[in-house]
Amino acid sequence: MRVQIVSDAWHPQVNGVVRTVEYIVDESKNLGHEVDLITSEGLRLYAVPKYSEIKVAPFVKKHVANRIKTFNPDCLHIATEGPLGIAARKYCVNNNIKFTTCYHTNYPEYFKAMFHFPEWITYALLRSFHKPAKSTLATTKRMANDLRSHGFENVEVWGRGVDTEQFKPEGKKAVKLDGPVFCYIGRISIEKNIKAFLDLDLPGSKMIVGDGPQLAELKSLYKDVYFAGSQQGEDLAAHYRSADCFVFASKTDTFGLVLLEALACGIPVAAYPVRGPIDVLPGCEAAIMDDDLQKAALAAVKLSKTKAREFALKHSWHECVKQFLTYF
């Protein structure tokens, strides 16, 4: 098949959406498909307010239309609801081209947390965006049901995988801190609820890996925390391996790809029992979910690294992308 993917999220951004798109491209090619990726690379970019590390290309209607017309895909997937995604959606609707979309990010809750923007308005905009899609892919059954309750149609469940070759217990560690080391890896922004983790009374050290609009504030407030900045590839895996417990304080994520990456590196996980963790972690003997995050972290750090790895091995990207392609 000729598979075309449209994504506003792309390098140098480091987040779950970018990594998901990368794995779709790589595994689709491995399965023998021809893949074309439309991103903001090479276009004039503008920073998103309050997210200076995230840049989008707003004037892309003609560019996207030409790319789709030239490639003539058998399957077209719109990964994001940004300017590229909007342009691709419009072209597909106007030219009767079937496409799928993906609900990666829970914008209604994010915009409410960051800007006090009413959730119902954001849901209405997103519902309109996704409505023409053949399928809207949600990360979990719980997320799919939540979208249906808000009027979304043609919602299917498509989970996420983990690169168990890159993220593994064997290999170098990036840094040596006083143990036990509790860490968070991901975007540094208010909706990730990172302060809830940093305020915990835990032994040893705390490590934060990533970049984002809240980084400067957290650095100024928590002088005893090790901030490693943004990391990628093997350096990212090395930072996972430097920890003894991964603490995931977010209450708004739709999935939490970092949960699987941590487990693949043999790092037990502590999290709240909320959407995301409660969908990803059931059956995992190396994770603790509790409304008392401190209690969860202190218990999780004692869990088996072997059990963490065993759980992650059940979630390969190869099988995940094979499932993704069936929705076309």
C-alpha positions in Angstrom: 0.0 0.0 0.0 0.9 3.6 -0.4 0.6 5.1 3.1 0.7 8.9 3.7 0.8 10.3 7.2 0.3 14.0 8.1 1.7 15.3 11.4 2.2 18.8 12.7 4.3 17.2 15.5 7.8 16.5 14.3 11.4 17.0 15.1 12.9 18.8 17.0 9.9 18.3 19.2 10.3 15.3 21.6 7.0 13.8 22.7 4.9 10.7 22.4 3.2 11.9 19.1 6.5 12.3 17.3 7.8 8.9 18.5 4.5 7.3 17.5 4.7 8.7 14.0 8.3 7.6 13.7 7.4 4.0 14.6 4.4 3.9 12.2 6.7 5.0 9.4 9.5 2.6 10.2 7.3 -0.5 10.8 5.1 0.2 7.8 8.2 0.3 5.6 9.4 -3.0 7.3 6.1 -4.5 6.3 6.7 -3.6 2.7 4.5 -0.5 2.3 5.6 2.8 0.6 5.3 5.6 3.1 5.2 9.4 2.6 5.3 11.7 5.6 4.0 15.3 5.5 5.4 17.4 8.4 6.4 21.0 9.0 10.1 20.2 8.1 11.3 22.9 5.7 8.3 25.2 6.2 8.2 28.6 7.9 7.4 27.9 11.5 5.8 29.9 14.3 5.9 29.1 18.0 2.8 28.1 19.9 1.9 30.5 22.7 3.2 29.2 26.1 4.9 26.3 24.2 7.9 27.9 22.6 9.5 24.5 21.9 6.4 23.6 19.7 6.4 25.3 16.3 3.7 25.0 13.6 3.4 25.9 10.0 0.2 27.9 9.5 0.2 28.6 5.8 0.2 25.1 4.3 -3.1 24.6 2.4 -1.5 24.5 -1.1 1.6 22.7 0.0 -0.4 19.8 1.6 -2.8 19.6 -1.3 0.1 19.2 -3.8 1.8 16.6 -1.6 -1.4 14.5 -1.4 -2.2 14.9 -5.1 1.3 13.9 -6.1 1.6 10.9 -3.8 -1.9 9.6 -4.5 -2.1 7.5 -1.3 -4.1 4.3 -0.8 -4.2 5.2 2.9 -4.0 8.6 4.5 -3.7 9.1 8.2 -4.0 12.5 9.9 -2.1 12.3 13.2 -2.7 15.8 14.6 -5.3 18.5 14.6 -2.9 21.4 13.7 -2.6 23.4 10.5 -1.2 20.5 8.5 -3.9 18.2 9.7 -6.6 20.8 9.0 -5.3 21.3 5.5 -5.2 17.6 4.8 -8.7 17.1 6.2 -10.1 19.8 4.0 -8.4 18.4 0.9 -9.6 14.9 1.7 -13.2 16.0 2.3 -13.3 18.1 -0.9 -11.9 15.3 -3.0 -13.8 12.4 -1.4 -10.6 10.7 -0.1 -11.0 8.4 2.9 -8.7 9.0 5.8 -8.2 8.1 9.5 -7.4 10.4 12.4 -5.9 9.9 15.8 -6.8 11.4 19.2 -3.4 11.7 20.8 -3.9 14.6 23.1 -6.7 15.5 25.5 -6.9 19.1 24.6 -10.2 19.9 26.4 -8.6 19.1 29.8 -5.3 20.7 28.8 -6.8 24.0 27.6 -9.0 24.1 30.8 -5.9 23.7 33.0 -3.7 26.1 31.1 -6.2 28.8 29.9 -9.4 28.1 31.8 -11.0 27.5 28.4 -14.4 25.8 28.6 -14.1 22.1 27.8 -17.4 21.9 25.8 -16.1 24.4 23.2 -12.9 22.4 22.7 -14.8 19.2 22.4 -17.1 20.7 19.8 -14.2 21.9 17.7 -12.5 18.5 17.9 -15.7 16.6 17.2 -16.1 18.7 14.0 -12.5 18.0 13.0 -12.7 14.2 13.4 -16.3 13.7 12.2 -15.5 13.0 8.4 -12.8 10.4 9.3 -13.3 6.8 8.4 -12.0 6.0 11.9 -10.8 8.1 14.8 -8.2 6.1 16.7 -8.2 6.4 20.5 -5.4 5.1 22.6 -7.5 3.0 25.0 -11.0 1.5 25.4 -11.7 4.0 28.2 -10.6 6.9 26.0 -12.8 5.7 23.1 -15.8 5.4 25.4 -15.1 8.9 26.7 -15.0 10.3 23.2 -18.3 8.5 22.3 -19.9 10.1 25.3 -18.9 13.5 23.9 -20.6 12.7 20.6 -17.6 11.4 18.6 -18.4 8.8 15.9 -16.5 5.9 14.3 -14.1 5.7 17.2 -11.7 2.7 17.3 -9.2 1.6 19.9 -5.5 1.6 18.8 -3.0 1.3 21.6 0.7 2.1 21.6 3.9 0.1 21.6 7.4 0.4 22.8 10.8 -0.1 21.1 12.2 -2.9 23.3 15.5 -2.8 21.4 16.2 0.8 22.2 14.6 0.8 25.7 16.2 -2.1 27.6 17.8 -2.7 31.0 21.2 -3.4 29.5 23.4 -0.5 28.6 25.1 2.6 30.1 23.5 4.9 32.7 23.6 8.6 32.0 24.1 9.8 35.5 24.9 8.5 39.0 22.8 10.1 41.8 22.2 9.2 45.4 19.7 6.3 45.4 17.0 5.4 45.2 16.5 7.7 42.2 12.9 8.7 41.4 12.4 10.2 37.9 9.9 11.8 35.6 10.6 11.9 31.8 8.5 13.8 29.4 7.2 17.3 28.5 7.7 19.8 31.3 4.3 21.6 31.5 1.6 22.3 33.9 -0.8 19.6 32.7 1.7 16.9 33.5 1.2 17.7 37.3 5.0 17.4 37.9 4.9 19.5 41.1 2.8 16.7 42.7 5.8 14.4 42.2 8.5 17.0 43.2 6.6 17.8 46.4 6.7 14.2 47.6 8.9 13.3 50.6 11.0 10.6 49.1 14.5 9.2 50.0 17.4 9.5 47.6 17.2 11.7 44.6 14.7 13.1 42.1 15.5 13.5 38.4 13.5 15.3 35.7 14.3 14.7 32.0 12.7 16.8 29.3 11.9 20.4 28.2 8.8 22.6 28.2 7.2 25.8 29.3 7.4 25.0 33.0 11.0 24.0 33.1 12.4 27.4 34.3 9.8 27.7 37.1 10.5 24.2 38.4 14.3 24.7 38.3 13.9 27.8 40.4 11.6 26.1 42.9 13.4 22.8 43.3 17.1 23.3 43.7 17.8 19.8 45.0 16.3 18.1 41.8 18.5 17.0 39.0 17.3 18.4 35.7 18.8 16.7 32.7 17.1 18.6 29.9 15.8 17.1 26.7 17.3 13.7 25.7 16.8 11.5 22.7 17.7 8.0 21.4 20.3 6.1 23.4 20.8 9.1 25.7 17.1 9.0 26.6 17.3 5.2 27.4 20.4 5.8 29.5 18.5 8.3 31.6 15.7 5.8 32.2 18.3 3.3 33.3 19.7 5.8 35.7 16.5 5.7 37.8 15.0 3.2 40.2 11.4 4.2 39.9 9.4 6.2 37.4 6.8 8.5 38.9 4.0 9.5 36.6 1.9 12.3 38.2 -0.2 13.2 35.2 -4.0 12.9 35.5 -4.8 14.0 32.0 -2.8 11.8 29.6 -4.7 9.7 27.1 -2.0 6.9 27.3 1.4 7.7 28.6 4.0 6.1 26.2 6.7 6.9 28.8 5.1 4.3 31.1 6.0 1.5 28.6 9.5 3.0 27.9 10.3 3.0 31.6 9.1 -0.6 32.1 11.0 -1.7 29.0 14.2 -0.4 30.7 13.3 -2.4 33.8 12.1 0.6 35.8 9.0 0.1 38.1 6.3 2.7 37.8 4.2 4.7 40.4 1.1 6.5 39.2 -2.3 7.7 40.1 -5.2 5.3 39.3 -6.5 7.5 36.5 -7.1 7.3 32.7 -3.9 6.4 31.0 -2.1 4.4 33.8 -5.3 2.5 34.7 -5.6 1.5 31.0 -1.9 0.7 30.4 -0.8 -0.9 33.7 -3.4 -3.6 34.7 -1.7 -6.9 35.1 1.7 -5.3 35.5 3.5 -6.7 38.6 6.0 -3.8 38.4 3.6 -0.9 38.9 1.7 0.6 41.8 -1.3 2.9 41.3 -2.6 4.7 44.3 -4.3 8.1 45.1 -1.5 8.5 47.5 1.4 9.0 45.1 4.0 9.0 47.8 2.8 5.6 49.0 2.8 4.3 45.4 6.4 5.5 44.8 7.8 4.0 48.0 6.2 0.7 47.2 7.0 0.7 43.5 10.8 1.2 44.0 10.9 -2.2 45.7 9.3 -4.0 42.8 11.0 -6.4 40.3 12.9 -4.9 37.4 12.6 -8.3 35.6 8.8 -8.1 35.9 8.9 -4.6 34.5 10.7 -5.8 31.4 8.5 -8.8 31.0 5.4 -6.7 30.9 6.9 -4.3 28.3 7.9 -7.1 25.9 4.1 -7.8 25.4 3.7 -4.4 23.7 5.9 -4.3 20.6 5.6 -1.6 17.9 5.6 -4.3 15.2 2.3 -5.7 16.3 1.0 -2.3 17.1 1.5 -1.0 13.6 0.1 -4.1 12.0 -3.1 -3.4 13.9 -2.9 0.3 12.8 -2.9 -0.6 9.1 -6.0 -2.8 9.5 -8.1 0.3 10.0 -7.7 1.3 6.4 
